[in-house]
């Protein structure tokens, strides 16, 4: 089931977006936002787990481990926020901008 999950998401987007590129971009961005939030949660959980298990083994290294944990946690958050911003840009930017042809201005008659 887990191996088929990306294929099912792709098939869902493909079926729902037949002929509608804007919807395909929005649906893909929404899936990407969800996956990035899940990735942030998993990353922060692993960072906290590693830091706490290290502090339990060597309590004298608590300050160093806590500083490292906060720095790496900030980097994970920053990467996740960047992913969310890119997904929001994908949702709100028109993938097919309409090009408006300039209208012809009447040429004024020469004056004598």
N, C-alpha and C positions, 0 to 999 in steps of 0.2 A: 504494500500500500504506500509506504513512504517513498519508494522509488518512482511510483507513478504520479506523485503529487505535482511535481513541476509540469509534467506532461498534461495533467488534467487542467491546471491553471492556464497553460498555453492554449489548450483546446477550447476552454471557456472563453478566453479573450478572442480567439479566432472566430468562433461561432457568433459571438455577440457583436463583433465589429466588422462584419462583412460589408464592405463598401463605405465604412465610416472610419476614416483614419483618426479623426479627432477623438472618437470614443475609445479606439484602441490605445491611443497614447494615454488617455486619462485612466483607463482600466489598468494598464501596465504600471503607471505611476502609483496608483493606489496599492497595488500588490507590492511594489517596491518599497513604499512607505511602511507597510506592515512588516515586511521582512527586515527592513533596517531597524525598526523598533525592537523586534525580536532579537536581532543580532546585538543591539546595544545592551539589552537585558542579560543575554548570555555572557557577553564580554565582561560586564560589570560584576556579575555573579562569580565568574572564574577569577577575576582579580581579587575580589573580597575573600574568596575561599583560599587562594594561595597566600594572601597576606596574613589571614588569621591562622592558618596552619603553620606558617613560618614563625609568627609571634608565639604560638603555643610551644614550638620546639625550642626557640631561643628568645626568651623574654627580654634579654638585654638589647636585642636588635629592634625593639619595637619602634623607636623613633625613625630609624632608617627605612624600615619596611613600610611604615605608615606614609612617609614622604614619597617613597617610590610608588606606593599604591595610589596616592592622590594624583601624582603626575600622570601615570598611565591611565587612570580613570578619566582624567581630563582629556587625554588624547583620544580615548575611545568615544567619549561624549562628543568631542569636536568632529570626529569622522562621521558619527551618526547624524549630527545636526547638519553637516554638509550633505549627506545623502538625502535627508528630509527636504532640504532647500532645493536640491536638484529635482526631486520628485514633484515638489510644488511648482517649480518653474515649468516642468513638463505638463502639469495639469493646466496651468493658467496661460501659457503661451500658445498662440494659435499655430498649429503645425502647417496649415495651408493659408498663409496670409493672402488676402485679396489685393490684387494690384489694380489700382484705379488709373486708367489712362488719363493723361492731362487733356483738358478740354482746349479746343482751338480758340484762341482769342481773335476777334475780328481785327483785321488790319485797318488802321485808320486811313482815310483818304488823304492823299498829300494836299497840303494847303499851299496856295501861291500867294 
